[in-house]
Amino acid sequence: MRLYIIRHGETQWNREGRLQGQTDIPLNEKGRAVAQAAARGMREIPFDLAFTSPLSRARETAEIILQDRKVPVIRDRRIEEINFGSMEGCRARDPDGRIVEPFFRTFFENPSCYVPPEGGETIRQLCERTGNFLDELKTREDLKDKTVLAATHGAASRGLLLHITGKPVSEFWGKGVPKNCSVSVAELENGEWILKEQDVCYYENF
C-alpha cells in the first residue's frame, strides 16, 4: 500500500492566524487554487481510494485532487484536526506570523508539555486516534496493493507521521507545520509503515 497524506488548502482562518481545530471552515479562493495546482501535479498518481476528515476544507481538497476520477471517498473522524476546545476561533498568530497565545506557544514549541484549553484534545489523544487509523489500514487485505489518499490537517498529519516514524511527542512537529496542500508519502512494507517523502509540494508559485 502506498499512502499519500495531504494537508488541506488554505482557509480564511489560516490567513488570519486563527485556531480552526474542528470548526468547519471552508477553503478560500487561494486554497482552491493551490489544491487545483496540486491536483495537476498529482494527476498521474493512480489513486484507488481516498479517506478524508469530515471537515469541509479537507473534503473539498480531496475532491479537487481526485478531479473526475471515479474513486470512493470515505469520511473518517480519526483524521480530523485536533480539537482546540474553547480557544477555537481565537487568533494564535499576529499578522506577521508571530505566536501571540501563550498556550499555543507551548503547543508548537514544547508539544510534550501542551495542556489543551477547556473542551480541547491533548496531542497524545490526537496521536492515539490517528495511529488507530493507520493500524487499521495495515489489516486491510483489500488495500494491500492499492494507492490511497488521506486528506487531513496540519496537526493531524503530524500525528500520522509520528506514528509512522515512531518518534516521541517532543518531536511532534518535526520540520514544522506543513504547508497547505503539501504531501507526505508512506508505504506499507512487511507490515510496517515506512516514510518515503515528507512535505512535498506538487505545485509552484504559491
Secondary structure, DSSP 8 states (H G I E B T S, - for coil): -EEEEEE---BHHHHHTB--TTS---B-HHHHHHHHHHHHHTTTS---EEEE-SSHHHHHHHHHHHTT----EEE-GGGS----GGGTTSB-B-TTS-B--HHHHHHHH-GGG----TT---HHHHHHHHHHHHHHHHH-GGGTT-EEEEEE-HHHHHHHHHHHHT--GGGTTTT-S--TT-EEEEEEETTEEEEEEEEE-S----
